[in-house]
Amino acid sequence: MFKEKCTTLQSDEDLKKSAKEMARSFCVIVYQSSYNPADKKSSAKYDNYRVLVAKKEPLEKVKAAIYSSMDSGNFTFKLNEQIQVQDE
């Protein structure tokens, strides 16, 4: 499901144009899992690190697309976000 949502974002031509206008835009998702042999239970977590730097218009377009896409799924991850609006 996550991969499909990312593919949809990547295929949006208007969104691509806005992303190209950004000084910085990247997202790193870190997956960590652990296993406890004593109780035979495993656990996993996702941490999402996102940096977006751009002028207001492209920043808002990209940010809105990311939020609407991720809010529509069963994603449970910690979000670490840095957003900076550049002067016009």
N, CA, C and O atoms as a Maestro MAE file, in Angstrom:
{
 s_m_m2io_version
 :::
 2.0.0
}

f_m_ct {
 s_m_title
 :::
 protein
 m_atom[352] {
  # First column is atom index #
  i_m_mmod_type
  r_m_x_coord
  r_m_y_coord
  r_m_z_coord
  i_m_residue_number
  s_m_chain_name
  s_m_pdb_residue_name
  s_m_pdb_atom_name
  i_m_atomic_number
  :::
  1 25 0.815 -1.185 0.000 1 A "MET " " N  " 7
  2 3 0.000 0.000 0.000 1 A "MET " " CA " 6
  3 2 0.873 1.269 0.000 1 A "MET " " C  " 6
  4 15 0.597 2.203 -0.754 1 A "MET " " O  " 8
  5 25 1.905 1.310 0.826 2 A "PHE " " N  " 7
  6 3 2.780 2.479 0.890 2 A "PHE " " CA " 6
  7 2 3.469 2.707 -0.454 2 A "PHE " " C  " 6
  8 15 3.535 3.834 -0.945 2 A "PHE " " O  " 8
  9 25 3.979 1.633 -1.037 3 A "LYS " " N  " 7
  10 3 4.680 1.749 -2.317 3 A "LYS " " CA " 6
  11 2 3.745 2.280 -3.409 3 A "LYS " " C  " 6
  12 15 4.154 3.096 -4.235 3 A "LYS " " O  " 8
  13 25 2.506 1.824 -3.410 4 A "GLU " " N  " 7
  14 3 1.540 2.285 -4.408 4 A "GLU " " CA " 6
  15 2 1.266 3.776 -4.246 4 A "GLU " " C  " 6
  16 15 1.161 4.502 -5.234 4 A "GLU " " O  " 8
  17 25 1.151 4.230 -3.006 5 A "LYS " " N  " 7
  18 3 0.904 5.649 -2.764 5 A "LYS " " CA " 6
  19 2 2.089 6.492 -3.222 5 A "LYS " " C  " 6
  20 15 1.905 7.567 -3.793 5 A "LYS " " O  " 8
  21 25 3.293 6.011 -2.975 6 A "CYS " " N  " 7
  22 3 4.489 6.735 -3.422 6 A "CYS " " CA " 6
  23 2 4.552 6.781 -4.944 6 A "CYS " " C  " 6
  24 15 4.918 7.809 -5.514 6 A "CYS " " O  " 8
  25 25 4.203 5.692 -5.604 7 A "THR " " N  " 7
  26 3 4.195 5.649 -7.068 7 A "THR " " CA " 6
  27 2 3.194 6.658 -7.621 7 A "THR " " C  " 6
  28 15 3.466 7.316 -8.626 7 A "THR " " O  " 8
  29 25 2.048 6.781 -6.977 8 A "THR " " N  " 7
  30 3 1.035 7.755 -7.399 8 A "THR " " CA " 6
  31 2 1.572 9.178 -7.269 8 A "THR " " C  " 6
  32 15 1.386 9.996 -8.170 8 A "THR " " O  " 8
  33 25 2.233 9.475 -6.158 9 A "LEU " " N  " 7
  34 3 2.826 10.807 -5.972 9 A "LEU " " CA " 6
  35 2 3.874 11.086 -7.044 9 A "LEU " " C  " 6
  36 15 3.939 12.191 -7.582 9 A "LEU " " O  " 8
  37 25 4.688 10.087 -7.351 10 A "GLN " " N  " 7
  38 3 5.771 10.263 -8.316 10 A "GLN " " CA " 6
  39 2 5.264 10.433 -9.744 10 A "GLN " " C  " 6
  40 15 5.976 10.986 -10.582 10 A "GLN " " O  " 8
  41 25 4.067 9.978 -10.035 11 A "SER " " N  " 7
  42 3 3.549 10.068 -11.406 11 A "SER " " CA " 6
  43 2 2.748 11.347 -11.653 11 A "SER " " C  " 6
  44 15 2.316 11.583 -12.781 11 A "SER " " O  " 8
  45 25 2.540 12.164 -10.643 12 A "ASP " " N  " 7
  46 3 1.783 13.419 -10.774 12 A "ASP " " CA " 6
  47 2 2.695 14.498 -11.370 12 A "ASP " " C  " 6
  48 15 3.627 14.960 -10.712 12 A "ASP " " O  " 8
  49 25 2.419 14.897 -12.623 13 A "GLU " " N  " 7
  50 3 3.281 15.849 -13.330 13 A "GLU " " CA " 6
  51 2 3.303 17.227 -12.665 13 A "GLU " " C  " 6
  52 15 4.359 17.857 -12.605 13 A "GLU " " O  " 8
  53 25 2.173 17.702 -12.170 14 A "ASP " " N  " 7
  54 3 2.126 18.999 -11.489 14 A "ASP " " CA " 6
  55 2 2.957 18.957 -10.209 14 A "ASP " " C  " 6
  56 15 3.651 19.919 -9.877 14 A "ASP " " O  " 8
  57 25 2.881 17.861 -9.511 15 A "LEU " " N  " 7
  58 3 3.650 17.689 -8.279 15 A "LEU " " CA " 6
  59 2 5.150 17.609 -8.579 15 A "LEU " " C  " 6
  60 15 5.968 18.146 -7.831 15 A "LEU " " O  " 8
  61 25 5.503 16.937 -9.675 16 A "LYS " " N  " 7
  62 3 6.914 16.866 -10.091 16 A "LYS " " CA " 6
  63 2 7.473 18.262 -10.359 16 A "LYS " " C  " 6
  64 15 8.605 18.572 -9.986 16 A "LYS " " O  " 8
  65 25 6.664 19.100 -11.011 17 A "LYS " " N  " 7
  66 3 7.089 20.465 -11.322 17 A "LYS " " CA " 6
  67 2 7.345 21.235 -10.020 17 A "LYS " " C  " 6
  68 15 8.351 21.934 -9.899 17 A "LYS " " O  " 8
  69 25 6.449 21.106 -9.064 18 A "SER " " N  " 7
  70 3 6.629 21.795 -7.784 18 A "SER " " CA " 6
  71 2 7.852 21.267 -7.044 18 A "SER " " C  " 6
  72 15 8.594 22.042 -6.439 18 A "SER " " O  " 8
  73 25 8.066 19.959 -7.087 19 A "ALA " " N  " 7
  74 3 9.212 19.356 -6.399 19 A "ALA " " CA " 6
  75 2 10.532 19.829 -7.001 19 A "ALA " " C  " 6
  76 15 11.515 19.999 -6.280 19 A "ALA " " O  " 8
  77 25 10.560 20.041 -8.314 20 A "LYS " " N  " 7
  78 3 11.786 20.510 -8.957 20 A "LYS " " CA " 6
  79 2 12.135 21.938 -8.552 20 A "LYS " " C  " 6
  80 15 13.292 22.343 -8.655 20 A "LYS " " O  " 8
  81 25 11.143 22.707 -8.092 21 A "GLU " " N  " 7
  82 3 11.372 24.083 -7.656 21 A "GLU " " CA " 6
  83 2 11.885 24.152 -6.217 21 A "GLU " " C  " 6
  84 15 12.191 25.238 -5.726 21 A "GLU " " O  " 8
  85 25 11.982 23.026 -5.547 22 A "MET " " N  " 7
  86 3 12.385 23.014 -4.143 22 A "MET " " CA " 6
  87 2 13.908 22.974 -4.014 22 A "MET " " C  " 6
  88 15 14.597 22.280 -4.762 22 A "MET " " O  " 8
  89 25 14.411 23.740 -3.039 23 A "ALA " " N  " 7
  90 3 15.848 23.723 -2.783 23 A "ALA " " CA " 6
  91 2 16.254 22.391 -2.165 23 A "ALA " " C  " 6
  92 15 17.319 21.856 -2.473 23 A "ALA " " O  " 8
  93 25 15.416 21.866 -1.305 24 A "ARG " " N  " 7
  94 3 15.668 20.562 -0.677 24 A "ARG " " CA " 6
  95 2 14.340 19.866 -0.469 24 A "ARG " " C  " 6
  96 15 13.350 20.477 -0.065 24 A "ARG " " O  " 8
  97 25 14.339 18.602 -0.748 25 A "SER " " N  " 7
  98 3 13.155 17.788 -0.440 25 A "SER " " CA " 6
  99 2 13.586 16.329 -0.406 25 A "SER " " C  " 6
  100 15 13.954 15.743 -1.423 25 A "SER " " O  " 8
  101 25 13.531 15.774 0.767 26 A "PHE " " N  " 7
  102 3 13.820 14.350 0.863 26 A "PHE " " CA " 6
  103 2 13.109 13.741 2.042 26 A "PHE " " C  " 6
  104 15 12.733 14.420 2.997 26 A "PHE " " O  " 8
  105 25 12.938 12.463 1.948 27 A "CYS " " N  " 7
  106 3 12.256 11.696 2.972 27 A "CYS " " CA " 6
  107 2 13.026 10.390 3.156 27 A "CYS " " C  " 6
  108 15 13.352 9.700 2.190 27 A "CYS " " O  " 8
  109 25 13.304 10.076 4.389 28 A "VAL " " N  " 7
  110 3 13.967 8.820 4.713 28 A "VAL " " CA " 6
  111 2 13.081 8.073 5.694 28 A "VAL " " C  " 6
  112 15 12.688 8.629 6.720 28 A "VAL " " O  " 8
  113 25 12.770 6.851 5.401 29 A "ILE " " N  " 7
  114 3 11.969 6.030 6.296 29 A "ILE " " CA " 6
  115 2 12.860 4.933 6.852 29 A "ILE " " C  " 6
  116 15 13.450 4.149 6.108 29 A "ILE " " O  " 8
  117 25 12.944 4.895 8.168 30 A "VAL " " N  " 7
  118 3 13.795 3.923 8.847 30 A "VAL " " CA " 6
  119 2 12.897 2.874 9.490 30 A "VAL " " C  " 6
  120 15 11.992 3.203 10.258 30 A "VAL " " O  " 8
  121 25 13.152 1.629 9.173 31 A "TYR " " N  " 7
  122 3 12.396 0.504 9.726 31 A "TYR " " CA " 6
  123 2 13.296 -0.234 10.707 31 A "TYR " " C  " 6
  124 15 14.402 -0.646 10.359 31 A "TYR " " O  " 8
  125 25 12.816 -0.397 11.925 32 A "GLN " " N  " 7
  126 3 13.571 -1.139 12.928 32 A "GLN " " CA " 6
  127 2 12.700 -2.254 13.470 32 A "GLN " " C  " 6
  128 15 11.533 -2.044 13.802 32 A "GLN " " O  " 8
  129 25 13.274 -3.436 13.556 33 A "SER " " N  " 7
  130 3 12.536 -4.558 14.119 33 A "SER " " CA " 6
  131 2 13.387 -5.229 15.190 33 A "SER " " C  " 6
  132 15 14.616 -5.166 15.176 33 A "SER " " O  " 8
  133 25 12.694 -5.866 16.105 34 A "SER " " N  " 7
  134 3 13.410 -6.588 17.163 34 A "SER " " CA " 6
  135 2 12.651 -7.869 17.488 34 A "SER " " C  " 6
  136 15 11.448 -7.983 17.254 34 A "SER " " O  " 8
  137 25 13.379 -8.810 18.025 35 A "TYR " " N  " 7
  138 3 12.798 -10.102 18.398 35 A "TYR " " CA " 6
  139 2 13.304 -10.464 19.788 35 A "TYR " " C  " 6
  140 15 14.503 -10.400 20.062 35 A "TYR " " O  " 8
  141 25 12.375 -10.846 20.662 36 A "ASN " " N  " 7
  142 3 12.725 -11.271 22.012 36 A "ASN " " CA " 6
  143 2 12.574 -12.784 22.078 36 A "ASN " " C  " 6
  144 15 11.451 -13.287 22.071 36 A "ASN " " O  " 8
  145 25 13.683 -13.521 22.141 37 A "PRO " " N  " 7
  146 3 13.589 -14.982 22.146 37 A "PRO " " CA " 6
  147 2 12.957 -15.542 23.421 37 A "PRO " " C  " 6
  148 15 12.446 -16.662 23.414 37 A "PRO " " O  " 8
  149 25 12.985 -14.784 24.503 38 A "ALA " " N  " 7
  150 3 12.403 -15.273 25.764 38 A "ALA " " CA " 6
  151 2 10.891 -15.436 25.651 38 A "ALA " " C  " 6
  152 15 10.340 -16.454 26.072 38 A "ALA " " O  " 8
  153 25 10.221 -14.436 25.082 39 A "ASP " " N  " 7
  154 3 8.763 -14.546 24.952 39 A "ASP " " CA " 6
  155 2 8.313 -14.781 23.509 39 A "ASP " " C  " 6
  156 15 7.117 -14.832 23.220 39 A "ASP " " O  " 8
  157 25 9.294 -14.925 22.603 40 A "LYS " " N  " 7
  158 3 9.040 -15.223 21.186 40 A "LYS " " CA " 6
  159 2 8.141 -14.178 20.517 40 A "LYS " " C  " 6
  160 15 7.293 -14.503 19.686 40 A "LYS " " O  " 8
  161 25 8.351 -12.923 20.900 41 A "LYS " " N  " 7
  162 3 7.574 -11.837 20.302 41 A "LYS " " CA " 6
  163 2 8.498 -10.916 19.525 41 A "LYS " " C  " 6
  164 15 9.648 -10.682 19.898 41 A "LYS " " O  " 8
  165 25 7.964 -10.417 18.457 42 A "SER " " N  " 7
  166 3 8.718 -9.460 17.657 42 A "SER " " CA " 6
  167 2 7.950 -8.141 17.604 42 A "SER " " C  " 6
  168 15 6.735 -8.099 17.798 42 A "SER " " O  " 8
  169 25 8.673 -7.095 17.345 43 A "SER " " N  " 7
  170 3 8.049 -5.785 17.204 43 A "SER " " CA " 6
  171 2 8.782 -5.019 16.116 43 A "SER " " C  " 6
  172 15 9.922 -5.328 15.771 43 A "SER " " O  " 8
  173 25 8.104 -4.017 15.586 44 A "ALA " " N  " 7
  174 3 8.701 -3.205 14.524 44 A "ALA " " CA " 6
  175 2 8.178 -1.787 14.640 44 A "ALA " " C  " 6
  176 15 7.085 -1.545 15.153 44 A "ALA " " O  " 8
  177 25 8.986 -0.853 14.148 45 A "LYS " " N  " 7
  178 3 8.545 0.539 14.120 45 A "LYS " " CA " 6
  179 2 9.144 1.236 12.915 45 A "LYS " " C  " 6
  180 15 10.194 0.847 12.403 45 A "LYS " " O  " 8
  181 25 8.456 2.270 12.479 46 A "TYR " " N  " 7
  182 3 8.909 3.101 11.375 46 A "TYR " " CA " 6
  183 2 9.142 4.516 11.900 46 A "TYR " " C  " 6
  184 15 8.331 5.039 12.664 46 A "TYR " " O  " 8
  185 25 10.231 5.124 11.497 47 A "ASP " " N  " 7
  186 3 10.484 6.536 11.745 47 A "ASP " " CA " 6
  187 2 10.612 7.212 10.392 47 A "ASP " " C  " 6
  188 15 11.325 6.728 9.513 47 A "ASP " " O  " 8
  189 25 9.922 8.329 10.226 48 A "ASN " " N  " 7
  190 3 9.892 9.048 8.965 48 A "ASN " " CA " 6
  191 2 10.602 10.381 9.165 48 A "ASN " " C  " 6
  192 15 10.143 11.223 9.937 48 A "ASN " " O  " 8
  193 25 11.710 10.573 8.478 49 A "TYR " " N  " 7
  194 3 12.465 11.815 8.551 49 A "TYR " " CA " 6
  195 2 12.266 12.561 7.241 49 A "TYR " " C  " 6
  196 15 12.590 12.047 6.170 49 A "TYR " " O  " 8
  197 25 11.729 13.782 7.331 50 A "ARG " " N  " 7
  198 3 11.377 14.530 6.129 50 A "ARG " " CA " 6
  199 2 11.924 15.950 6.228 50 A "ARG " " C  " 6
  200 15 11.769 16.610 7.255 50 A "ARG " " O  " 8
  201 25 12.565 16.418 5.157 51 A "VAL " " N  " 7
  202 3 13.059 17.792 5.081 51 A "VAL " " CA " 6
  203 2 12.508 18.415 3.800 51 A "VAL " " C  " 6
  204 15 12.700 17.879 2.708 51 A "VAL " " O  " 8
  205 25 11.825 19.547 3.940 52 A "LEU " " N  " 7
  206 3 11.260 20.265 2.801 52 A "LEU " " CA " 6
  207 2 11.688 21.720 2.893 52 A "LEU " " C  " 6
  208 15 11.408 22.382 3.892 52 A "LEU " " O  " 8
  209 25 12.365 22.231 1.862 53 A "VAL " " N  " 7
  210 3 12.798 23.627 1.820 53 A "VAL " " CA " 6
  211 2 12.442 24.172 0.445 53 A "VAL " " C  " 6
  212 15 12.890 23.645 -0.573 53 A "VAL " " O  " 8
  213 25 11.624 25.244 0.417 54 A "ALA " " N  " 7
  214 3 11.212 25.827 -0.865 54 A "ALA " " CA " 6
  215 2 10.471 27.132 -0.621 54 A "ALA " " C  " 6
  216 15 10.190 27.510 0.516 54 A "ALA " " O  " 8
  217 25 10.167 27.801 -1.708 55 A "LYS " " N  " 7
  218 3 9.285 28.960 -1.618 55 A "LYS " " CA " 6
  219 2 7.886 28.456 -1.271 55 A "LYS " " C  " 6
  220 15 7.589 27.270 -1.416 55 A "LYS " " O  " 8
  221 25 7.048 29.355 -0.818 56 A "LYS " " N  " 7
  222 3 5.763 28.956 -0.225 56 A "LYS " " CA " 6
  223 2 4.875 28.121 -1.151 56 A "LYS " " C  " 6
  224 15 4.363 27.083 -0.730 56 A "LYS " " O  " 8
  225 25 4.685 28.545 -2.383 57 A "GLU " " N  " 7
  226 3 3.739 27.842 -3.267 57 A "GLU " " CA " 6
  227 2 4.129 26.386 -3.554 57 A "GLU " " C  " 6
  228 15 3.308 25.495 -3.338 57 A "GLU " " O  " 8
  229 25 5.346 26.112 -4.031 58 A "PRO " " N  " 7
  230 3 5.689 24.703 -4.266 58 A "PRO " " CA " 6
  231 2 5.737 23.887 -2.980 58 A "PRO " " C  " 6
  232 15 5.390 22.706 -2.976 58 A "PRO " " O  " 8
  233 25 6.169 24.521 -1.884 59 A "LEU " " N  " 7
  234 3 6.222 23.824 -0.603 59 A "LEU " " CA " 6
  235 2 4.835 23.375 -0.168 59 A "LEU " " C  " 6
  236 15 4.653 22.231 0.249 59 A "LEU " " O  " 8
  237 25 3.862 24.264 -0.263 60 A "GLU " " N  " 7
  238 3 2.497 23.929 0.155 60 A "GLU " " CA " 6
  239 2 1.885 22.833 -0.717 60 A "GLU " " C  " 6
  240 15 1.175 21.964 -0.209 60 A "GLU " " O  " 8
  241 25 2.154 22.866 -2.023 61 A "LYS " " N  " 7
  242 3 1.626 21.828 -2.922 61 A "LYS " " CA " 6
  243 2 2.183 20.447 -2.567 61 A "LYS " " C  " 6
  244 15 1.435 19.477 -2.450 61 A "LYS " " O  " 8
  245 25 3.496 20.375 -2.401 62 A "VAL " " N  " 7
  246 3 4.133 19.094 -2.097 62 A "VAL " " CA " 6
  247 2 3.711 18.595 -0.720 62 A "VAL " " C  " 6
  248 15 3.378 17.422 -0.555 62 A "VAL " " O  " 8
  249 25 3.725 19.469 0.248 63 A "LYS " " N  " 7
  250 3 3.347 19.095 1.612 63 A "LYS " " CA " 6
  251 2 1.901 18.590 1.657 63 A "LYS " " C  " 6
  252 15 1.621 17.577 2.298 63 A "LYS " " O  " 8
  253 25 0.990 19.283 0.988 64 A "ALA " " N  " 7
  254 3 -0.417 18.867 0.975 64 A "ALA " " CA " 6
  255 2 -0.585 17.496 0.327 64 A "ALA " " C  " 6
  256 15 -1.360 16.669 0.808 64 A "ALA " " O  " 8
  257 25 0.135 17.257 -0.756 65 A "ALA " " N  " 7
  258 3 0.043 15.958 -1.437 65 A "ALA " " CA " 6
  259 2 0.551 14.832 -0.540 65 A "ALA " " C  " 6
  260 15 -0.051 13.760 -0.479 65 A "ALA " " O  " 8
  261 25 1.656 15.080 0.150 66 A "ILE " " N  " 7
  262 3 2.208 14.058 1.050 66 A "ILE " " CA " 6
  263 2 1.229 13.769 2.183 66 A "ILE " " C  " 6
  264 15 0.934 12.611 2.477 66 A "ILE " " O  " 8
  265 25 0.728 14.826 2.814 67 A "TYR " " N  " 7
  266 3 -0.182 14.631 3.944 67 A "TYR " " CA " 6
  267 2 -1.470 13.924 3.527 67 A "TYR " " C  " 6
  268 15 -1.927 13.017 4.223 67 A "TYR " " O  " 8
  269 25 -2.059 14.326 2.405 68 A "SER " " N  " 7
  270 3 -3.315 13.687 1.991 68 A "SER " " CA " 6
  271 2 -3.096 12.226 1.624 68 A "SER " " C  " 6
  272 15 -3.964 11.389 1.869 68 A "SER " " O  " 8
  273 25 -1.958 11.918 1.046 69 A "SER " " N  " 7
  274 3 -1.666 10.537 0.671 69 A "SER " " CA " 6
  275 2 -1.420 9.660 1.899 69 A "SER " " C  " 6
  276 15 -1.925 8.541 1.975 69 A "SER " " O  " 8
  277 25 -0.657 10.161 2.845 70 A "MET " " N  " 7
  278 3 -0.311 9.365 4.028 70 A "MET " " CA " 6
  279 2 -1.444 9.281 5.037 70 A "MET " " C  " 6
  280 15 -1.519 8.320 5.802 70 A "MET " " O  " 8
  281 25 -2.331 10.276 5.050 71 A "ASP " " N  " 7
  282 3 -3.453 10.247 5.992 71 A "ASP " " CA " 6
  283 2 -4.521 9.245 5.594 71 A "ASP " " C  " 6
  284 15 -5.377 8.900 6.410 71 A "ASP " " O  " 8
  285 25 -4.488 8.774 4.364 72 A "SER " " N  " 7
  286 3 -5.543 7.883 3.888 72 A "SER " " CA " 6
  287 2 -5.210 6.404 4.043 72 A "SER " " C  " 6
  288 15 -5.889 5.551 3.471 72 A "SER " " O  " 8
  289 25 -4.180 6.100 4.807 73 A "GLY " " N  " 7
  290 3 -3.798 4.696 4.976 73 A "GLY " " CA " 6
  291 2 -3.620 4.349 6.434 73 A "GLY " " C  " 6
  292 15 -3.791 5.202 7.305 73 A "GLY " " O  " 8
  293 25 -3.286 3.129 6.704 74 A "ASN " " N  " 7
  294 3 -3.043 2.673 8.066 74 A "ASN " " CA " 6
  295 2 -1.564 2.774 8.389 74 A "ASN " " C  " 6
  296 15 -0.934 1.772 8.727 74 A "ASN " " O  " 8
  297 25 -1.009 3.957 8.290 75 A "PHE " " N  " 7
  298 3 0.404 4.149 8.546 75 A "PHE " " CA " 6
  299 2 0.591 4.611 9.982 75 A "PHE " " C  " 6
  300 15 -0.010 5.594 10.414 75 A "PHE " " O  " 8
  301 25 1.411 3.909 10.699 76 A "THR " " N  " 7
  302 3 1.747 4.322 12.057 76 A "THR " " CA " 6
  303 2 3.260 4.474 12.115 76 A "THR " " C  " 6
  304 15 3.999 3.496 12.224 76 A "THR " " O  " 8
  305 25 3.693 5.703 12.042 77 A "PHE " " N  " 7
  306 3 5.113 5.956 12.140 77 A "PHE " " CA " 6
  307 2 5.345 7.294 12.814 77 A "PHE " " C  " 6
  308 15 4.485 8.175 12.798 77 A "PHE " " O  " 8
  309 25 6.509 7.428 13.401 78 A "LYS " " N  " 7
  310 3 6.908 8.666 14.039 78 A "LYS " " CA " 6
  311 2 7.408 9.613 12.963 78 A "LYS " " C  " 6
  312 15 8.269 9.250 12.161 78 A "LYS " " O  " 8
  313 25 6.874 10.819 12.942 79 A "LEU " " N  " 7
  314 3 7.244 11.802 11.931 79 A "LEU " " CA " 6
  315 2 8.211 12.819 12.529 79 A "LEU " " C  " 6
  316 15 7.909 13.457 13.538 79 A "LEU " " O  " 8
  317 25 9.363 12.962 11.907 80 A "ASN " " N  " 7
  318 3 10.360 13.969 12.276 80 A "ASN " " CA " 6
  319 2 10.480 14.886 11.073 80 A "ASN " " C  " 6
  320 15 11.082 14.521 10.063 80 A "ASN " " O  " 8
  321 25 9.910 16.071 11.179 81 A "GLU " " N  " 7
  322 3 9.784 16.920 10.011 81 A "GLU " " CA " 6
  323 2 10.459 18.274 10.218 81 A "GLU " " C  " 6
  324 15 10.345 18.878 11.285 81 A "GLU " " O  " 8
  325 25 11.155 18.736 9.199 82 A "GLN " " N  " 7
  326 3 11.741 20.076 9.174 82 A "GLN " " CA " 6
  327 2 11.245 20.753 7.913 82 A "GLN " " C  " 6
  328 15 11.471 20.272 6.803 82 A "GLN " " O  " 8
  329 25 10.560 21.883 8.097 83 A "ILE " " N  " 7
  330 3 10.023 22.627 6.953 83 A "ILE " " CA " 6
  331 2 10.512 24.054 7.038 83 A "ILE " " C  " 6
  332 15 10.434 24.681 8.095 83 A "ILE " " O  " 8
  333 25 11.020 24.575 5.923 84 A "GLN " " N  " 7
  334 3 11.502 25.949 5.884 84 A "GLN " " CA " 6
  335 2 10.993 26.614 4.610 84 A "GLN " " C  " 6
  336 15 11.205 26.118 3.503 84 A "GLN " " O  " 8
  337 25 10.315 27.748 4.789 85 A "VAL " " N  " 7
  338 3 9.833 28.520 3.653 85 A "VAL " " CA " 6
  339 2 10.915 29.529 3.291 85 A "VAL " " C  " 6
  340 15 11.373 30.294 4.139 85 A "VAL " " O  " 8
  341 25 11.319 29.521 2.020 86 A "GLN " " N  " 7
  342 3 12.324 30.464 1.539 86 A "GLN " " CA " 6
  343 2 11.672 31.789 1.209 86 A "GLN " " C  " 6
  344 15 10.490 31.835 0.868 86 A "GLN " " O  " 8
  345 25 12.430 32.864 1.308 87 A "ASP " " N  " 7
  346 3 11.941 34.177 0.924 87 A "ASP " " CA " 6
  347 2 11.664 34.206 -0.573 87 A "ASP " " C  " 6
  348 15 12.357 33.566 -1.364 87 A "ASP " " O  " 8
  349 25 10.660 34.946 -0.932 88 A "GLU " " N  " 7
  350 3 10.282 35.063 -2.354 88 A "GLU " " CA " 6
  351 2 11.301 35.809 -3.136 88 A "GLU " " C  " 6
  352 15 11.138 35.996 -4.342 88 A "GLU " " O  " 8
  :::
 }
 m_bond[351] {
  # First column is bond index #
  i_m_from
  i_m_to
  i_m_order
  :::
  1 1 2 1
  2 2 3 1
  3 3 4 2
  4 3 5 1
  5 5 6 1
  6 6 7 1
  7 7 8 2
  8 7 9 1
  9 9 10 1
  10 10 11 1
  11 11 12 2
  12 11 13 1
  13 13 14 1
  14 14 15 1
  15 15 16 2
  16 15 17 1
  17 17 18 1
  18 18 19 1
  19 19 20 2
  20 19 21 1
  21 21 22 1
  22 22 23 1
  23 23 24 2
  24 23 25 1
  25 25 26 1
  26 26 27 1
  27 27 28 2
  28 27 29 1
  29 29 30 1
  30 30 31 1
  31 31 32 2
  32 31 33 1
  33 33 34 1
  34 34 35 1
  35 35 36 2
  36 35 37 1
  37 37 38 1
  38 38 39 1
  39 39 40 2
  40 39 41 1
  41 41 42 1
  42 42 43 1
  43 43 44 2
  44 43 45 1
  45 45 46 1
  46 46 47 1
  47 47 48 2
  48 47 49 1
  49 49 50 1
  50 50 51 1
  51 51 52 2
  52 51 53 1
  53 53 54 1
  54 54 55 1
  55 55 56 2
  56 55 57 1
  57 57 58 1
  58 58 59 1
  59 59 60 2
  60 59 61 1
  61 61 62 1
  62 62 63 1
  63 63 64 2
  64 63 65 1
  65 65 66 1
  66 66 67 1
  67 67 68 2
  68 67 69 1
  69 69 70 1
  70 70 71 1
  71 71 72 2
  72 71 73 1
  73 73 74 1
  74 74 75 1
  75 75 76 2
  76 75 77 1
  77 77 78 1
  78 78 79 1
  79 79 80 2
  80 79 81 1
  81 81 82 1
  82 82 83 1
  83 83 84 2
  84 83 85 1
  85 85 86 1
  86 86 87 1
  87 87 88 2
  88 87 89 1
  89 89 90 1
  90 90 91 1
  91 91 92 2
  92 91 93 1
  93 93 94 1
  94 94 95 1
  95 95 96 2
  96 95 97 1
  97 97 98 1
  98 98 99 1
  99 99 100 2
  100 99 101 1
  101 101 102 1
  102 102 103 1
  103 103 104 2
  104 103 105 1
  105 105 106 1
  106 106 107 1
  107 107 108 2
  108 107 109 1
  109 109 110 1
  110 110 111 1
  111 111 112 2
  112 111 113 1
  113 113 114 1
  114 114 115 1
  115 115 116 2
  116 115 117 1
  117 117 118 1
  118 118 119 1
  119 119 120 2
  120 119 121 1
  121 121 122 1
  122 122 123 1
  123 123 124 2
  124 123 125 1
  125 125 126 1
  126 126 127 1
  127 127 128 2
  128 127 129 1
  129 129 130 1
  130 130 131 1
  131 131 132 2
  132 131 133 1
  133 133 134 1
  134 134 135 1
  135 135 136 2
  136 135 137 1
  137 137 138 1
  138 138 139 1
  139 139 140 2
  140 139 141 1
  141 141 142 1
  142 142 143 1
  143 143 144 2
  144 143 145 1
  145 145 146 1
  146 146 147 1
  147 147 148 2
  148 147 149 1
  149 149 150 1
  150 150 151 1
  151 151 152 2
  152 151 153 1
  153 153 154 1
  154 154 155 1
  155 155 156 2
  156 155 157 1
  157 157 158 1
  158 158 159 1
  159 159 160 2
  160 159 161 1
  161 161 162 1
  162 162 163 1
  163 163 164 2
  164 163 165 1
  165 165 166 1
  166 166 167 1
  167 167 168 2
  168 167 169 1
  169 169 170 1
  170 170 171 1
  171 171 172 2
  172 171 173 1
  173 173 174 1
  174 174 175 1
  175 175 176 2
  176 175 177 1
  177 177 178 1
  178 178 179 1
  179 179 180 2
  180 179 181 1
  181 181 182 1
  182 182 183 1
  183 183 184 2
  184 183 185 1
  185 185 186 1
  186 186 187 1
  187 187 188 2
  188 187 189 1
  189 189 190 1
  190 190 191 1
  191 191 192 2
  192 191 193 1
  193 193 194 1
  194 194 195 1
  195 195 196 2
  196 195 197 1
  197 197 198 1
  198 198 199 1
  199 199 200 2
  200 199 201 1
  201 201 202 1
  202 202 203 1
  203 203 204 2
  204 203 205 1
  205 205 206 1
  206 206 207 1
  207 207 208 2
  208 207 209 1
  209 209 210 1
  210 210 211 1
  211 211 212 2
  212 211 213 1
  213 213 214 1
  214 214 215 1
  215 215 216 2
  216 215 217 1
  217 217 218 1
  218 218 219 1
  219 219 220 2
  220 219 221 1
  221 221 222 1
  222 222 223 1
  223 223 224 2
  224 223 225 1
  225 225 226 1
  226 226 227 1
  227 227 228 2
  228 227 229 1
  229 229 230 1
  230 230 231 1
  231 231 232 2
  232 231 233 1
  233 233 234 1
  234 234 235 1
  235 235 236 2
  236 235 237 1
  237 237 238 1
  238 238 239 1
  239 239 240 2
  240 239 241 1
  241 241 242 1
  242 242 243 1
  243 243 244 2
  244 243 245 1
  245 245 246 1
  246 246 247 1
  247 247 248 2
  248 247 249 1
  249 249 250 1
  250 250 251 1
  251 251 252 2
  252 251 253 1
  253 253 254 1
  254 254 255 1
  255 255 256 2
  256 255 257 1
  257 257 258 1
  258 258 259 1
  259 259 260 2
  260 259 261 1
  261 261 262 1
  262 262 263 1
  263 263 264 2
  264 263 265 1
  265 265 266 1
  266 266 267 1
  267 267 268 2
  268 267 269 1
  269 269 270 1
  270 270 271 1
  271 271 272 2
  272 271 273 1
  273 273 274 1
  274 274 275 1
  275 275 276 2
  276 275 277 1
  277 277 278 1
  278 278 279 1
  279 279 280 2
  280 279 281 1
  281 281 282 1
  282 282 283 1
  283 283 284 2
  284 283 285 1
  285 285 286 1
  286 286 287 1
  287 287 288 2
  288 287 289 1
  289 289 290 1
  290 290 291 1
  291 291 292 2
  292 291 293 1
  293 293 294 1
  294 294 295 1
  295 295 296 2
  296 295 297 1
  297 297 298 1
  298 298 299 1
  299 299 300 2
  300 299 301 1
  301 301 302 1
  302 302 303 1
  303 303 304 2
  304 303 305 1
  305 305 306 1
  306 306 307 1
  307 307 308 2
  308 307 309 1
  309 309 310 1
  310 310 311 1
  311 311 312 2
  312 311 313 1
  313 313 314 1
  314 314 315 1
  315 315 316 2
  316 315 317 1
  317 317 318 1
  318 318 319 1
  319 319 320 2
  320 319 321 1
  321 321 322 1
  322 322 323 1
  323 323 324 2
  324 323 325 1
  325 325 326 1
  326 326 327 1
  327 327 328 2
  328 327 329 1
  329 329 330 1
  330 330 331 1
  331 331 332 2
  332 331 333 1
  333 333 334 1
  334 334 335 1
  335 335 336 2
  336 335 337 1
  337 337 338 1
  338 338 339 1
  339 339 340 2
  340 339 341 1
  341 341 342 1
  342 342 343 1
  343 343 344 2
  344 343 345 1
  345 345 346 1
  346 346 347 1
  347 347 348 2
  348 347 349 1
  349 349 350 1
  350 350 351 1
  351 351 352 2
  :::
 }
}
